[in-house]
Amino acid sequence: MRFKSRQNRAEMPELNLLPMMDVIMTVLTFFIIVSMTLTNQKTVNITLPSANTSTELQNTPDPLVVGLNRQGQVLLADQPTNEAALAQQMQAYLVQNPKGAVILKADSKLPYEQVVKLLATMRDVGGDRVSLAVDES
């Protein structure tokens, strides 16, 4: 009986990675191609303005600015007024200026509740064309 020599046991087996790399690259290529065919690109047709076409300036009127001072007085054109007169002025302004907006400019020291009450009253008259001015300073 012949046994293998001890020299052969000491050698490490050789591992050939090239066939495994070929299989991995083939599978990766397959998944890339499949994923590209399964994705649907949705497009939206829009007409972009060109540089040589002139654009008209929109004639938006100046907004109606309503003030609310520290004493809680409603101001219209820097004159104190009440909420009923304010509603009439707002209706007249919004009828005269269909694209106009009404802006509430309140003092920053006022309680938020007081500002929101007046803003809600103004929104009842002007709807979504009423906004609150924000002072960034």
C-alpha positions as CSV (number, residue, x, y, z in Angstrom):
1,M,0.0,0.0,0.0
2,R,1.2,3.3,-0.9
3,F,0.4,6.4,1.2
4,K,0.8,10.1,0.2
5,S,3.8,11.7,1.4
6,R,3.7,14.3,4.1
7,Q,5.1,17.0,1.7
8,N,1.8,17.2,-0.2
9,R,-0.2,17.8,3.0
10,A,1.8,21.0,3.8
11,E,0.9,22.7,0.5
12,M,-2.1,25.0,0.5
13,P,-4.7,24.3,-2.1
14,E,-4.9,26.7,-5.0
15,L,-8.0,28.8,-5.4
16,N,-8.9,30.1,-8.8
17,L,-11.1,33.2,-8.5
18,L,-11.4,34.0,-12.2
19,P,-14.4,31.8,-13.0
20,M,-16.2,33.2,-9.9
21,M,-15.6,36.8,-11.0
22,D,-17.0,36.0,-14.5
23,V,-20.2,34.6,-12.9
24,I,-20.6,37.7,-10.6
25,M,-20.0,40.1,-13.5
26,T,-22.6,38.3,-15.7
27,V,-25.2,38.3,-12.9
28,L,-24.5,42.0,-12.2
29,T,-24.9,42.9,-15.9
30,F,-28.1,41.0,-16.1
31,F,-29.6,42.9,-13.1
32,I,-28.5,46.2,-14.5
33,I,-30.1,45.6,-17.8
34,V,-33.4,44.3,-16.2
35,S,-33.6,47.2,-13.9
36,M,-33.1,49.7,-16.7
37,T,-35.9,48.1,-18.7
38,L,-38.4,48.0,-15.8
39,T,-38.1,51.7,-14.9
40,N,-40.5,53.9,-16.7
41,Q,-39.4,57.4,-17.2
42,K,-42.3,59.8,-17.1
43,T,-42.0,63.0,-19.0
44,V,-44.0,66.2,-19.0
45,N,-44.3,68.3,-22.1
46,I,-43.8,71.9,-21.2
47,T,-43.0,74.9,-23.4
48,L,-40.1,76.9,-22.0
49,P,-39.9,80.6,-22.8
50,S,-37.2,81.6,-25.2
51,A,-34.8,84.5,-24.8
52,N,-36.1,86.4,-27.8
53,T,-39.8,86.4,-26.8
54,S,-40.8,89.5,-24.8
55,T,-42.8,89.0,-21.6
56,E,-45.4,91.4,-20.4
57,L,-45.0,92.8,-16.9
58,Q,-48.0,91.7,-14.9
59,N,-49.9,94.7,-13.6
60,T,-50.4,93.7,-10.0
61,P,-51.8,96.5,-7.9
62,D,-50.2,97.6,-4.6
63,P,-51.5,95.5,-1.7
64,L,-53.9,97.0,0.8
65,V,-51.8,97.2,4.0
66,V,-53.8,96.9,7.3
67,G,-51.9,97.8,10.5
68,L,-52.4,96.6,14.1
69,N,-50.5,98.8,16.6
70,R,-49.4,98.0,20.2
71,Q,-52.6,99.4,21.6
72,G,-54.6,97.0,19.5
73,Q,-56.0,99.6,17.2
74,V,-56.7,98.6,13.6
75,L,-55.0,101.1,11.2
76,L,-55.9,101.6,7.5
77,A,-53.8,104.2,5.7
78,D,-52.3,105.1,9.1
79,Q,-55.8,106.1,10.4
80,P,-57.6,104.2,13.2
81,T,-60.6,102.4,12.0
82,N,-63.0,99.7,13.3
83,E,-63.5,96.1,12.0
84,A,-66.8,97.0,10.2
85,A,-65.2,99.9,8.3
86,L,-62.2,97.7,7.6
87,A,-64.4,95.0,6.1
88,Q,-66.1,97.6,3.8
89,Q,-62.8,99.0,2.7
90,M,-61.4,95.5,2.0
91,Q,-64.5,94.5,-0.1
92,A,-64.2,97.7,-2.1
93,Y,-60.5,97.2,-2.7
94,L,-60.9,93.5,-3.7
95,V,-63.7,94.3,-6.1
96,Q,-61.7,97.1,-7.7
97,N,-58.5,95.0,-7.8
98,P,-59.3,91.4,-8.6
99,K,-55.6,90.4,-8.4
100,G,-54.9,92.5,-5.3
101,A,-53.9,91.3,-1.9
102,V,-54.6,92.4,1.6
103,I,-51.6,92.3,4.1
104,L,-51.9,92.5,7.8
105,K,-48.8,94.2,9.4
106,A,-49.1,93.7,13.2
107,D,-46.8,95.0,15.9
108,S,-44.4,92.3,17.1
109,K,-45.1,92.9,20.8
110,L,-48.8,92.1,20.4
111,P,-50.2,88.8,21.8
112,Y,-50.5,86.2,19.0
113,E,-54.1,85.6,19.9
114,Q,-55.1,89.2,19.1
115,V,-53.3,89.1,15.7
116,V,-54.9,85.8,14.8
117,K,-58.4,87.1,15.6
118,L,-58.0,90.0,13.3
119,L,-56.5,87.8,10.6
120,A,-59.4,85.5,10.8
121,T,-61.9,88.4,10.5
122,M,-60.0,89.6,7.4
123,R,-59.9,86.1,5.9
124,D,-63.7,85.9,6.2
125,V,-63.9,88.9,3.9
126,G,-60.9,88.4,1.6
127,G,-60.4,84.6,1.6
128,D,-57.0,83.4,0.4
129,R,-56.0,86.9,-0.8
130,V,-55.3,87.9,2.8
131,S,-51.8,87.3,4.3
132,L,-49.7,88.2,7.3
133,A,-46.6,90.3,6.9
134,V,-43.5,89.0,8.5
135,D,-40.7,91.3,9.7
136,E,-37.3,89.5,9.3
137,S,-35.3,91.9,11.4
